[in-house]
């Protein structure tokens, strides 16, 4: 998928989740192409991407419409992601080399400045590095593939965290016990800290989706 298509897909996903496009809304290629000032090709690619994530569906005689997000299915995906990332943290505490631990510590220390300056773009990039370092430190390619797939599918819903007050400082504070546990080789503490971190994020996403659905009811 092209960079333009990716940006369009991301923006449309945000608007679907925040209720700008409620379930059942028809998304027409021509009107979207005019809105984003692009040809239909990147729009078509973006809609395919949204379809793969379950955010839109093709309806007979109606074309592409915004799907009704299944809370139960979303909850299962979030739970799986929560458990798998927690397992990666446990494995990282056991398997990370000294150099990998030093890099994790460096990434975490960098994030403090991004959080303090409320640099959202910088923090989010740092956050991706943080979780990628833990995933790599687990030294398990099967786990890495499963987590990467889930994170890709859940990416639009994670963007809903933009509405959390002080989300950068909250995230940074929750990373601290994860880092301490991994650096100290405390497998269970690393598992529990990562699980708690993801549980909070997941619960926020589910509350947001439920509230949107209640508004549309």
N, C-alpha and C positions, 0 to 999 in steps of 0.2 A: 504494500500500500504506500502511495506517495506521501510526502510530507504534508501537502495541501489536504489530501483526503484524511490524513490522520488528525489534523487540526480541526477539520470540519466535524469528523466523527466525535472528537472529544467535546466540542462545543454543543453539538446536538445531544450527546449523552447527558451533559450537565443540565440542559434545558428539559430533557425528558424526566430526569430524576427530580428536578426542583419544581416540576408541575407546569412549566411554560407550555409544554406539549403534553396534555393529559392523555390517558389511554383512549384509543379509538381515533385519535387525530390522524388524518391522512397526510403523509409527507410526499409531496409531488416534486419530482426531479426538476421540472422547469422553474417552479417558484423558488426552490432552494438554490438553484444555480444563479438566479437573479439576486437573491438575498446575499449570497457569498461572492457574487461577481466572478463566477467561474463557469467552465463548461459542465455538461452533464456527467462527463466521465468521472471526475473526482467525487461528485455527489453520489453516483452509483456505487463507487468503491466504499464510500463512507457508510452508505445504507447497508451494504453487504456486511461490513464490520459490525454495525449495530445489530444486524440480524443474528450474527454468530454469537453475540453476547445476550441475546434474548430480549433486547430492548425494542425491537420492531419485528413485525411479521408481515408476510404477504397474504392478503386476504382476497379471495375470489371476487372479481368485478370491482374491487376497491383499491387494489394496488398495495403500496406499503403503508402500514398504519402503526402507530405507537402501541406496543403490547402492554397488557396489564401485568405488572411485575408480580410474580408469585412470591409472596413473603416466605412461605414454607420452604420453597426451593432455594431462595436466597439465603435463608437461615442455615440450611444444610451446607451450602458452599462456604459461608463465613465460618461455620464451626469446623469444617475440614481444614480451611486455611489456618485457623487459630491453632488447631492441634498440630498440624504439620510444621508450622513455623516454630512452635514451642519445642517440638521434637528436634528441629534443627539447632535451636539454641542449646538444648541439652547435649547434642552430639558435638557442637562447637566447643562447649566447656570441656569436653573429654578429649577432642581430637585436634584442636587448633595448635599450630606450632607457635613458638615464641614470636616469630616475625609476624605471623597473622594476628596474634593478640596485640602486638604493638601497633599495627595498622588500624585495628578496630579502635584502640584507645585514641589514636590520632584523629580518626574520623569523628568520634564522639566529642572530643575536645573542640574540634572545628565547629560543630553544630551549635555550641553555646553562643558563639558570636552571631550566627545567623538568627537564632532565637531572640537574642537580646536586641538586635537591630530590626526585628520583625521582617526579615528578608525571606519572604515566602518561597520565591524561586530558588534561592540559594539553599534554604533549609530542605526543601523537597528533594533537590538533587543530592544533597548530603544524606538525606534519609534513605534514598535508594542505594547509595553506596554502603550505608550502615547495614541494611538488611542483606545486601548482596555479599558483604564480607562475612556475615554470620552463616549465610547459606553455603558459601565456598568453604568456610571453616568446618562445616559438618562432614566434608569429604565423602559425600554420597550422591552420585549422579542421578539416581532414581528419585530421591527426595527433591533434589534441585529441580528436576524436570516437572515434578508434580506441583511444587510450589510456584514455579514460574507460570505454569498454565493457569493455576487458580488466581494468581495476582493479575494476570492479563484479563481474565474474565470478570474479575471484581473491580478492576481499575475505575470504571465509571462511578461505581458506588463509593469508592474511597474518596473521590473528589468531593463528595458531600461533606467531608470534614471541614470544608472552607467556612462553614457557619459555626463552628465550635469556638467559643470564647477562649482566648489565650492558647490556641491549639498548639503553637510552636513550643511554648514554654512547658505545656502539659506533656507533649510528646517527649521533649528533652528530659524532663524529670522522670518519665517512665523508662527511658532508655538507661538511666543511671544504674538501677539494680541489675539490669540485664548485663551491662558491661562488667560490673563488679563481680557478678557470679561467674561469667565466662573467664575473666582474667584470673579469678581465684580457683578455677577448676571445679566449682560447685555445680554439678549437673542438675540436681533437683531445683536449686534456687534459680538457675538460668531458665529451666523449663517453666516454672511457676511465674517468674517475672514476665517472660515473653507471652505466656498464655493470658495473664492479666491485662497486659498492654493491648493485645488483639481483641480480647473480650470487650473492653471499653469501646474500641473503635467499631466493632461489630454491632454492639447494642445501640450505638448512636445511629448507625446506618438503618437498622431495622425500625427504630422509632421514627426516623424521618420518613421512610417509605410508608409505614402504617399511617402516619399523620396525613401524608399526601392522599392516600387512598380514602381516608375518612372525609377529607375535604371534598373529594370527587363523588362521594356516595350520595 
